[in-house]
Amino acid sequence: MTALFQHYLPPAPAMLPYVSGRFYASAHARAVGGAVAMAANRLYCVPYVLARSGLFSAMAVSVTTGAAGVLRMALAADDGTGHPGRLIDEPLADADTTAAGSAICPFAQPRWIPAGIWWLLLCFSGTPSVRGTSTQAFSGGNTLLLGSAAADGGAGGGAAGSENGFFAPLTHQAGAPIMPSPPSGLAYLVNAAAPLPTLQAA
């Protein structure tokens, strides 16, 4: 192929387009782990890498074993230090977690989200199990962003294992904003699987 011919080749698309109604996990997520038991009245903060800007209608997780209660989700910016920052959107329409299936928290209206690093925040009033990340660095992927206390990248597990996100106590309250902006009092989810949130394309 000559340099002249190569110069006139049309550029290839970097990614496939988002398809309305489909759910998209973070671009950094690796193989998904199994069912993860959620604690009630706990704030979970999970990093989310959006490789390309898009219009999204909702946030969601997959409930594998239902439990009476609801789920609140929110979108937060990154604070530039590897922690969740100011709150961007907290829809007050909680998702029912009583039965297995998609627990969907819709935005009040479709939201354009620019490419970058974001945080999805979750708080359950009950104790369902949801699809989560693996506790291992090269499966869950979160340790690739958050680092590890051990030089093995978190693959070894144990007390110095993979960091899959942050958590803090947070009491769920229906019909009222509950998410802190920015979240504070956070601790690493050390060697613990995190819920695997997704964004639904509008």
C-alpha positions in Angstrom: 0.0 0.0 0.0 1.4 3.3 -1.1 1.6 6.3 1.3 -0.6 8.3 -1.1 -3.4 5.6 -1.0 -3.1 5.2 2.7 -3.6 8.9 3.2 -7.0 8.8 1.5 -8.4 5.8 3.5 -11.5 6.9 5.5 -10.8 6.7 9.2 -12.3 3.7 11.0 -14.7 4.3 13.9 -13.1 4.0 17.3 -16.1 2.3 18.9 -19.5 0.9 18.0 -22.3 3.3 18.7 -24.4 3.1 21.9 -27.7 1.2 21.3 -30.8 2.6 22.9 -32.0 0.5 25.8 -28.8 -1.5 26.2 -26.7 -1.5 29.4 -23.0 -0.6 29.4 -20.5 -1.5 32.1 -17.4 0.6 32.7 -14.8 0.4 30.0 -12.2 -0.8 32.5 -14.3 -3.6 33.9 -12.9 -7.1 33.4 -14.6 -10.5 33.8 -17.6 -10.2 36.0 -17.6 -12.0 39.3 -20.5 -13.9 40.9 -23.3 -12.8 43.1 -22.3 -10.3 45.8 -24.3 -9.9 49.0 -25.1 -6.2 49.7 -25.2 -4.6 53.1 -28.2 -2.4 54.0 -27.7 1.3 54.7 -24.2 1.4 53.3 -22.9 3.8 50.6 -21.0 1.9 47.9 -18.8 4.1 45.6 -17.7 2.3 42.4 -15.4 3.9 39.7 -16.8 4.0 36.2 -14.7 4.8 33.1 -16.8 6.1 30.1 -14.6 5.7 27.0 -16.9 7.8 24.8 -19.5 10.5 25.5 -23.2 9.5 25.2 -26.8 10.0 26.2 -28.0 7.8 29.0 -31.4 7.3 30.5 -30.7 5.4 33.7 -28.2 3.7 36.0 -28.7 0.0 37.0 -27.4 -3.2 38.6 -28.4 -6.8 38.1 -30.1 -8.3 41.1 -29.3 -12.0 41.3 -31.2 -12.9 44.6 -33.9 -10.5 45.6 -34.6 -9.1 49.0 -37.3 -6.8 50.3 -36.2 -3.2 49.9 -35.1 -0.6 47.3 -31.9 0.8 45.7 -30.9 4.4 45.4 -28.2 5.3 42.8 -26.4 8.5 42.0 -23.8 9.8 39.6 -20.8 11.7 41.0 -17.7 13.4 39.4 -14.2 12.3 40.2 -12.4 14.7 42.5 -9.0 14.4 40.8 -7.5 12.4 43.6 -9.0 9.0 42.8 -12.1 9.6 45.0 -15.7 10.4 44.3 -16.4 14.2 44.2 -19.4 16.4 43.9 -22.8 14.9 43.2 -24.0 15.3 39.6 -27.4 13.6 39.7 -29.4 11.7 42.3 -32.7 10.5 40.9 -35.2 9.9 43.7 -37.0 7.1 41.9 -35.7 4.1 43.8 -35.5 0.7 42.2 -37.3 -2.3 43.8 -34.9 -5.1 44.7 -37.5 -7.7 45.8 -37.1 -9.9 42.8 -34.1 -10.9 40.6 -33.6 -8.9 37.5 -32.5 -5.4 36.4 -32.9 -2.8 39.2 -33.1 0.4 37.2 -32.8 4.0 38.6 -33.9 6.3 35.8 -32.6 9.9 35.4 -35.4 12.5 35.5 -34.5 13.0 31.8 -31.8 11.5 29.6 -28.4 12.9 30.6 -25.5 13.6 28.3 -22.4 12.2 30.1 -19.0 13.2 28.7 -16.2 10.6 28.4 -14.0 10.4 31.5 -13.8 8.9 35.0 -17.1 9.0 37.0 -18.4 7.4 40.1 -21.6 5.5 40.5 -23.0 5.6 44.1 -25.3 2.9 45.5 -27.3 2.5 48.7 -29.6 -0.4 49.5 -32.3 -0.4 52.1 -32.3 -4.2 52.1 -29.8 -7.0 51.6 -30.1 -8.4 48.0 -27.3 -10.1 46.1 -26.2 -8.4 42.9 -23.9 -9.1 40.0 -20.5 -7.8 41.1 -16.9 -7.5 40.2 -14.3 -10.1 41.1 -12.2 -9.6 44.2 -9.1 -10.1 42.1 -7.4 -7.2 40.4 -7.3 -8.5 36.8 -10.9 -9.7 36.9 -12.7 -6.8 38.6 -10.4 -4.2 37.2 -11.1 -1.6 39.9 -7.7 -2.1 41.4 -6.2 -1.1 38.1 -7.6 2.3 38.8 -7.4 2.6 42.6 -4.1 0.8 43.3 -3.3 -1.8 45.9 -1.5 -1.9 49.2 0.5 -4.9 47.9 3.0 -5.0 45.0 1.1 -7.8 43.3 -1.6 -5.4 42.0 -4.1 -6.9 44.4 -4.2 -10.3 42.9 -3.0 -12.0 46.1 -6.1 -11.1 48.1 -6.0 -11.0 51.9 -5.8 -7.9 54.1 -3.6 -6.1 51.5 -5.6 -7.4 48.5 -7.6 -5.7 45.8 -9.3 -2.4 46.4 -12.6 -2.5 44.4 -14.2 0.8 45.6 -15.1 2.7 48.7 -17.8 2.4 51.3 -19.3 4.3 54.2 -22.4 4.1 56.5 -25.5 5.8 54.9 -29.1 5.4 56.0 -31.5 5.0 53.1 -34.5 7.4 53.2 -37.3 7.1 50.6 -38.3 10.3 48.7 -35.5 12.5 49.9 -31.9 13.2 48.8 -29.5 11.1 50.8 -26.3 11.1 48.9 -23.5 13.2 50.3 -21.7 15.7 48.0 -18.9 14.9 48.1 -18.9 11.6 50.0 -16.8 11.6 53.2 -15.6 9.1 55.7 -14.8 6.6 53.0 -12.9 3.3 53.5 -11.5 1.0 50.8 -13.5 -2.1 49.9 -10.3 -4.2 50.6 -10.5 -7.7 49.1 -14.2 -7.4 48.8 -16.2 -7.6 45.6 -18.1 -4.4 44.6 -21.5 -4.2 42.8 -21.1 -3.8 39.1 -23.2 -0.8 38.0 -24.1 -0.1 34.4 -25.5 2.9 32.4 -28.5 2.4 30.1 -28.3 4.2 26.8 -31.1 6.5 25.9 
